[in-house]
Amino acid sequence: PCVPEDFLGRTVDSWSVLQHLSARRAVVVCGAAGEEHGIGKSAVLDAVHRIFALQMGGVCVAVPLNSLSDVEAGTLGAGGWIARVSSAVRRAFLEYREQWWPA
C-alpha cells in the first residue's frame, strides 16, 4: 500500500508496531519523555493500519489517549492509568462496532 503523505524514515517504526501486533491484541504508540507533539505517531499508525488491513486482513481501531495527561498518569498510578486506557479502548471499539456492524 501507499505510505501516508510526508512519510519519511518511519519504516522501521511501522515494522516494529506490526511485529508487536503479531503477538498482541493492542499496541500503544507514544513519544519519548520530553518529546514534542508532531513527531509522526499518527503517520506511523496510518501506515500500520493500511498494511494490517490490506495484507493481514486485520482491523485497527484508533484510541485517542490525549485525555490522559502526564500529571494525571502520575497521580493515578499504574493500575489507575491502565484502567483508564482499558476504558478508552472499550469505548473506541464499541463506537467502531456500532459504525461498521450495526445491530
N, CA and C of each residue as an Amber inpcrd file, in Angstrom:
protein
   309
   0.8220000  -1.2030000   0.0000000   0.0000000   0.0000000   0.0000000
   0.8610000   1.2590000   0.0000000   0.2730000   2.3270000  -0.4420000
   0.9770000   3.6140000  -0.4540000   1.1980000   4.0790000   0.9790000
   2.3290000   4.7480000   1.1880000   2.5860000   5.2990000   2.5170000
   1.8840000   6.6470000   2.6390000   1.6130000   7.0700000   3.8660000
   0.9600000   8.3630000   4.0480000   1.8190000   9.4990000   3.4940000
   1.1750000  10.6190000   3.2130000   1.8780000  11.8000000   2.7270000
   2.8990000  12.2660000   3.7660000   4.0410000  12.7670000   3.3100000
   5.1140000  13.2540000   4.1890000   5.6340000  12.1740000   5.1310000
   5.7660000  10.9650000   4.6410000   6.1960000   9.8320000   5.4630000
   7.6560000   9.5290000   5.1550000   8.5480000   9.9100000   6.0480000
   9.9760000   9.6840000   5.8460000  10.5850000   9.0570000   7.0910000
  11.4070000   8.0370000   6.8990000  12.1580000   7.4570000   7.9980000
  11.3430000   6.7230000   9.0370000  10.1630000   6.2700000   8.6910000
   9.3040000   5.5990000   9.6780000   9.0570000   4.1340000   9.3650000
   9.7730000   3.5840000   8.4000000   9.5640000   2.1900000   8.0120000
   9.8520000   1.2420000   9.1700000  10.9480000   1.4700000   9.8670000
  11.3160000   0.6030000  10.9930000  10.2780000   0.7150000  12.1100000
   9.7940000   1.9240000  12.3600000   8.7680000   2.1020000  13.3900000
   7.5010000   1.3360000  13.0280000   7.0880000   1.4340000  11.7700000
   5.8850000   0.7150000  11.3230000   6.0840000  -0.7900000  11.4380000
   7.2440000  -1.2690000  11.0210000   7.5400000  -2.6980000  11.0890000
   7.5160000  -3.1700000  12.5420000   8.0760000  -2.3670000  13.4380000
   8.1140000  -2.7250000  14.8520000   6.7000000  -2.8520000  15.4290000
   5.8280000  -1.9100000  15.0940000   4.4440000  -1.9770000  15.5750000
   3.7570000  -3.2280000  15.0280000   3.9720000  -3.5300000  13.7530000
   3.3690000  -4.7320000  13.1570000   3.8800000  -6.0030000  13.8300000
   5.1540000  -6.0360000  14.1860000   5.6990000  -7.1960000  14.8950000
   5.0230000  -7.3570000  16.2530000   4.7990000  -6.2630000  16.9530000
   4.1090000  -6.3340000  18.2460000   2.6710000  -6.8120000  18.0600000
   2.0080000  -6.3430000  16.9980000   0.6210000  -6.7580000  16.7530000
   0.5080000  -8.2350000  16.4010000   1.5670000  -8.8230000  15.8750000
   1.5040000 -10.2430000  15.5450000   1.4560000 -11.1040000  16.8040000
   1.8810000 -10.5560000  17.9460000   1.9000000 -11.3150000  19.1950000
   0.9510000 -10.7580000  20.2530000   0.3520000  -9.5850000  19.9850000
  -0.5030000  -8.9340000  20.9830000  -1.7980000  -8.4540000  20.3380000
  -2.7690000  -8.1350000  21.1730000  -4.0350000  -7.6130000  20.6650000
  -4.0280000  -6.1030000  20.5430000  -3.1300000  -5.4450000  21.2640000
  -3.1050000  -3.9830000  21.2450000  -1.6710000  -3.4880000  21.3860000
  -1.4260000  -2.3350000  20.8110000  -0.1230000  -1.6850000  20.8950000
  -0.3680000  -0.2120000  21.1890000   0.3740000   0.3500000  22.1310000
   0.2990000   1.7680000  22.4360000   1.5190000   2.4400000  21.8150000
   1.2840000   3.4700000  21.0210000   2.3730000   4.2210000  20.3970000
   2.3990000   5.6060000  21.0350000   3.5400000   5.9440000  21.6110000
   3.6680000   7.2560000  22.2460000   5.0800000   7.7890000  22.0370000
   5.2280000   9.0720000  22.1940000   6.5470000   9.6950000  22.0730000
   7.3600000   9.4590000  23.3330000   8.6530000   9.6410000  23.2170000
   9.5330000   9.5030000  24.3720000   9.3100000  10.6590000  25.3360000
   9.7440000  10.4810000  26.5440000   9.6050000  11.5390000  27.5590000
  10.2740000  12.8100000  27.0460000   9.5750000  13.9120000  27.1430000
  10.1180000  15.1910000  26.7060000   9.9420000  15.4780000  25.2230000
   9.4020000  14.5370000  24.4670000   9.1820000  14.7500000  23.0290000
   8.0330000  15.7240000  22.8290000   8.1490000  16.5070000  21.7910000
   7.0890000  17.4440000  21.4400000   6.0030000  16.7210000  20.6480000
   4.8590000  17.3590000  20.5180000   3.7980000  16.8340000  19.6660000
   4.2500000  16.9590000  18.2200000   3.6930000  16.1310000  17.3420000
   4.0070000  16.2440000  15.9260000   5.2580000  15.5060000  15.5140000
   5.5620000  14.3900000  16.1990000   6.7640000  13.6360000  15.8470000
   6.4740000  12.4830000  14.8920000   5.2090000  12.3270000  14.4790000
   4.8720000  11.3380000  13.4590000   4.1520000  10.0950000  13.9240000
   3.5890000  10.1040000  15.1330000   2.8840000   8.9310000  15.6340000
   1.6730000   8.5940000  14.7660000   0.9060000   9.5910000  14.3930000
  -0.2860000   9.3540000  13.5740000   0.0850000   8.8210000  12.1950000
   1.1800000   9.3200000  11.6310000   1.6260000   8.8310000  10.3170000
   2.0450000   7.3690000  10.3980000   2.7400000   6.9970000  11.4750000
   3.1320000   5.5930000  11.6580000   1.8900000   4.7220000  11.7860000
   0.9290000   5.1620000  12.6010000  -0.2840000   4.3640000  12.7920000
  -1.1260000   4.2850000  11.5250000  -1.1260000   5.3290000  10.7150000
  -1.8260000   5.2880000   9.4370000  -1.2030000   4.2220000   8.5390000
   0.1240000   4.1790000   8.4810000   0.8090000   3.1660000   7.6750000
   0.5470000   1.7660000   8.2130000   0.5930000   1.6130000   9.5290000
   0.3310000   0.3040000  10.1420000  -1.0850000  -0.1490000   9.8220000
  -2.0470000   0.7630000   9.9330000  -3.4380000   0.4070000   9.6400000
  -3.5840000  -0.0750000   8.2060000  -2.9850000   0.6430000   7.2690000
  -3.0790000   0.2470000   5.8600000  -2.4930000  -1.1330000   5.6280000
  -1.3030000  -1.3650000   6.1650000  -0.6450000  -2.6630000   5.9770000
  -1.4370000  -3.7690000   6.6620000  -1.8220000  -3.5370000   7.9090000
  -2.5290000  -4.5500000   8.6890000  -3.8500000  -4.9260000   8.0320000
  -4.5720000  -3.9330000   7.5420000  -5.8720000  -4.1950000   6.9110000
  -5.7190000  -4.8570000   5.5450000  -4.8120000  -4.3430000   4.7160000
  -4.7060000  -4.8400000   3.3440000  -3.9320000  -6.1480000   3.2230000
  -2.8900000  -6.3280000   4.0100000  -2.0700000  -7.5240000   3.8600000
  -2.4030000  -8.6190000   4.8540000  -2.9170000  -8.2450000   6.0110000
  -3.1670000  -9.2380000   7.0480000  -4.6530000  -9.4470000   7.3270000
  -5.4990000  -8.6210000   6.7220000  -6.9350000  -8.7660000   6.9140000
  -7.4110000  -8.3810000   8.3100000  -6.6210000  -7.6140000   9.0230000
  -6.9880000  -7.2200000  10.3800000  -7.7130000  -5.8980000  10.4120000
  -8.1260000  -5.5110000  11.5890000  -8.8060000  -4.2510000  11.8060000
  -8.0620000  -3.4810000  12.8850000  -7.8010000  -2.2190000  12.6230000
  -7.1800000  -1.3420000  13.6200000  -8.2150000  -0.3300000  14.0810000
  -8.2810000  -0.1260000  15.3730000  -9.1930000   0.8570000  15.9480000
  -8.3420000   1.8730000  16.7040000  -8.3820000   3.1170000  16.2550000
  -7.6080000   4.1760000  16.9110000  -8.2800000   4.5710000  18.2190000
  -7.4830000   4.7280000  19.2450000  -7.9860000   5.1340000  20.5480000
  -7.2160000   6.3690000  20.9840000  -7.8370000   7.5490000  20.8880000
  -7.1300000   8.7630000  21.3200000  -6.9720000   8.7780000  22.8380000
  -5.7380000   8.9600000  23.2750000  -5.4640000   8.9760000  24.7090000
  -5.0090000  10.3550000  25.1720000  -5.3310000  11.3800000  24.3810000
  -4.9320000  12.7440000  24.7180000  -5.4680000  13.1630000  26.0800000
  -6.5750000  12.5800000  26.4870000  -7.1920000  12.9860000  27.7460000
  -6.3890000  12.5300000  28.9600000  -5.4610000  11.6290000  28.7750000
  -4.6190000  11.1880000  29.8890000  -3.3520000  12.0270000  29.9180000
  -3.3350000  13.0330000  30.7280000  -2.1610000  13.8980000  30.8110000
  -1.0810000  13.2340000  31.6530000   0.1500000  13.7370000  31.5310000
   1.2590000  13.2090000  32.3190000   1.0050000  13.3850000  33.8170000
   0.4260000  14.5160000  34.1790000   0.1350000  14.7840000  35.5930000
  -0.8820000  13.7740000  36.1020000  -1.9170000  13.5560000  35.3070000
  -2.9590000  12.6190000  35.7000000  -2.3970000  11.2100000  35.8230000
  -1.5410000  10.8100000  34.8790000  -0.9520000   9.4790000  34.9160000
  -0.1280000   9.2890000  36.1840000   0.5670000  10.3390000  36.6030000
   1.3710000  10.2630000  37.8210000   0.5360000  10.1180000  39.0750000
  -0.6100000  10.7780000  39.1090000  -1.4480000  10.7110000  40.3060000
  -2.2950000   9.4460000  40.3440000  -2.6090000   8.8870000  39.1890000
  -3.4320000   7.6840000  39.1500000  -2.6580000   6.4370000  39.5510000
  -1.3790000   6.4170000  39.2750000  -0.6020000   5.2040000  39.4750000
  -0.8240000   4.2650000  38.3070000  -0.0490000   3.2100000  38.2460000
  -0.0960000   2.2840000  37.1050000  -1.4700000   1.6340000  36.9500000
  -2.0410000   1.1680000  38.0500000  -3.3390000   0.4900000  37.9810000
  -4.4450000   1.4020000  37.4870000  -4.4710000   2.6320000  37.9810000
  -5.4910000   3.5890000  37.5520000  -5.3180000   3.9810000  36.0970000
  -4.0520000   4.1470000  35.6700000  -3.7870000   4.5090000  34.2740000
  -4.2150000   3.3830000  33.3500000  -3.9080000   2.1510000  33.7200000
  -4.3080000   1.0000000  32.8950000  -5.8260000   0.9100000  32.8140000
  -6.5110000   1.1600000  33.9080000  -7.9820000   1.1330000  33.9110000
  -8.5410000   2.2020000  32.9770000  -7.9580000   3.4100000  32.9930000
  -8.4160000   4.4830000  32.0990000  -8.1650000   4.1250000  30.6360000
  -6.9930000   3.5550000  30.3350000  -6.6900000   3.1430000  28.9620000
  -7.6550000   2.0420000  28.5260000  -7.8870000   1.0620000  29.3740000
  -8.8210000  -0.0210000  29.0500000 -10.2140000   0.5150000  28.7590000
 -10.6540000   1.4710000  29.5530000 -11.9640000   2.0770000  29.3430000
 -12.0220000   2.8110000  28.0010000 -10.9550000   3.5410000  27.6630000
 -10.9050000   4.2590000  26.3790000 -10.9160000   3.2840000  25.2120000
 -10.2020000   2.1710000  25.3360000 -10.1750000   1.1560000  24.2790000
 -11.5630000   0.5540000  24.1050000 -12.2060000   0.2250000  25.2130000
 -13.5530000  -0.3530000  25.1600000 -14.5340000   0.5880000  24.4620000
 -14.4910000   1.8850000  24.8300000 -15.3860000   2.8710000  24.2030000
 -15.1150000   2.9870000  22.7000000 -13.8430000   3.0530000  22.3230000
 -13.4920000   3.1880000  20.9050000 -13.9410000   1.9720000  20.1170000
 -13.7630000   0.7880000  20.6860000 -14.1850000  -0.4180000  19.9850000
 -15.6980000  -0.4680000  19.8360000 -16.4280000  -0.0910000  20.8710000
 -17.8900000  -0.0860000  20.7770000 -18.3750000   0.9070000  19.7180000
 -17.7410000   2.0770000  19.6600000 -18.0990000   3.0470000  18.6170000
 -17.8030000   2.4850000  17.2330000 -16.6650000   1.8370000  17.0910000
 -16.2870000   1.2370000  15.8140000 -17.2940000   0.1570000  15.4210000
 -17.6400000  -0.6940000  16.3800000 -18.5690000  -1.7900000  16.1230000
 -19.9480000  -1.2530000  15.7220000 -20.4140000  -0.2100000  16.4070000
 -21.7200000   0.3750000  16.0650000 -21.7010000   0.9940000  14.6710000
 -20.5650000   1.5800000  14.2950000 -20.4490000   2.2110000  12.9810000
 -20.4240000   1.1770000  11.8620000 -19.6620000   0.0960000  12.0460000
 -19.4410000  -0.8510000  10.9480000 -20.3170000  -2.0970000  11.0100000
 -20.7980000  -2.4760000  12.2030000 -21.6620000  -3.6380000  12.3460000
 -22.8820000  -3.2860000  13.1790000 -23.7840000  -2.4630000  12.6150000
 -24.9560000  -2.0690000  13.4050000 -25.8440000  -3.2690000  13.7310000
 -26.5130000  -3.1810000  14.8570000 -27.3660000  -4.2900000  15.3150000
 -28.5730000  -4.4890000  14.4570000
